[in-house]
Amino acid sequence: MKPHTKSLHVIRFAVILAWVLAIGSQVRVLYAEHEEAKMMEQKEKMRAEIKAQDTGLTAETAKLNKAPQPEKLELMAALLTHWVEQRSAMNVKKA
């Protein structure tokens, strides 16, 4: 093999290697962007769930505050139970 042909093969190999590394780098960037978008979507979904739960608890609290005295203890127990169930379910989702 001529020295000129050998150096041509080396150059071709170097160009192909650089091309493969560039594509691999772009794939990693795209994957990272996809994972970040997916994580942001999950966080937004969780925020919306928490907001909805808080709205429900606020309504239950208002009902408790307006209730006559004999019903308050039962409503308070229901509110506390509901709150604990929501937070426990959220902790399971986080894990």
C-alpha distance (Angstrom), angle and dihedral (degrees) to the residues before:
residue distance angle dihedral
M1 . . .
K2 3.79 . .
P3 3.78 118.8 .
H4 3.81 88.9 -121.6
T5 3.84 91.2 56.3
K6 3.79 90.9 46.9
S7 3.81 92.8 54.4
L8 3.82 89.6 46.1
H9 3.81 89.6 55.9
V10 3.80 90.7 48.5
I11 3.81 90.8 50.5
R12 3.81 91.8 48.0
F13 3.79 90.5 48.8
A14 3.81 91.2 49.2
V15 3.82 91.8 49.6
I16 3.80 92.4 48.3
L17 3.80 91.3 46.6
A18 3.82 91.5 50.1
W19 3.81 90.0 48.4
V20 3.82 92.4 50.3
L21 3.80 91.8 47.8
A22 3.81 91.3 48.9
I23 3.80 91.9 50.8
G24 3.80 90.9 46.4
S25 3.78 89.8 51.4
Q26 3.81 91.4 51.3
V27 3.81 91.1 48.8
R28 3.82 90.2 52.8
V29 3.82 90.8 49.5
L30 3.81 92.2 49.2
Y31 3.80 91.5 47.6
A32 3.81 91.6 49.6
E33 3.82 91.0 49.1
H34 3.81 90.4 49.4
E35 3.81 92.3 49.9
E36 3.81 91.4 47.7
A37 3.81 91.6 50.4
K38 3.80 90.6 48.4
M39 3.80 91.2 50.2
M40 3.82 92.0 48.4
E41 3.81 89.5 50.4
Q42 3.81 90.6 52.0
K43 3.81 91.6 48.5
E44 3.80 91.3 49.8
K45 3.79 90.9 49.1
M46 3.80 90.4 50.6
R47 3.82 91.1 48.7
A48 3.81 90.0 52.1
E49 3.81 91.0 49.4
I50 3.80 91.7 50.2
K51 3.81 91.2 47.8
A52 3.82 91.0 51.3
Q53 3.80 91.1 47.7
D54 3.80 91.5 48.6
T55 3.80 90.2 50.4
G56 3.80 89.8 52.9
L57 3.79 92.5 47.7
T58 3.81 90.5 48.7
A59 3.79 90.0 53.7
E60 3.80 91.3 48.1
T61 3.82 90.1 48.8
A62 3.80 91.0 51.4
K63 3.81 89.6 50.3
L64 3.82 89.3 49.8
N65 3.80 92.5 50.1
K66 3.82 92.4 50.5
A67 3.81 95.4 44.8
P68 3.79 122.0 105.7
Q69 3.79 115.4 -101.4
P70 3.83 97.8 -101.1
E71 3.84 91.5 57.3
K72 3.81 97.4 44.6
L73 3.79 97.4 84.0
E74 3.80 92.8 51.7
L75 3.83 92.3 46.1
M76 3.80 91.0 46.9
A77 3.81 91.0 52.9
A78 3.82 90.5 48.5
L79 3.82 91.2 48.3
L80 3.78 92.9 49.0
T81 3.81 92.1 46.5
H82 3.81 91.3 49.4
W83 3.81 91.5 48.5
V84 3.82 93.5 49.7
E85 3.82 91.4 48.0
Q86 3.80 91.5 51.2
R87 3.78 94.0 48.5
S88 3.79 92.7 45.4
A89 3.81 90.8 51.3
M90 3.83 90.3 48.7
N91 3.80 91.4 50.9
V92 3.80 90.1 52.2
K93 3.83 89.7 52.7
K94 3.82 91.3 49.7
A95 3.80 92.9 52.2
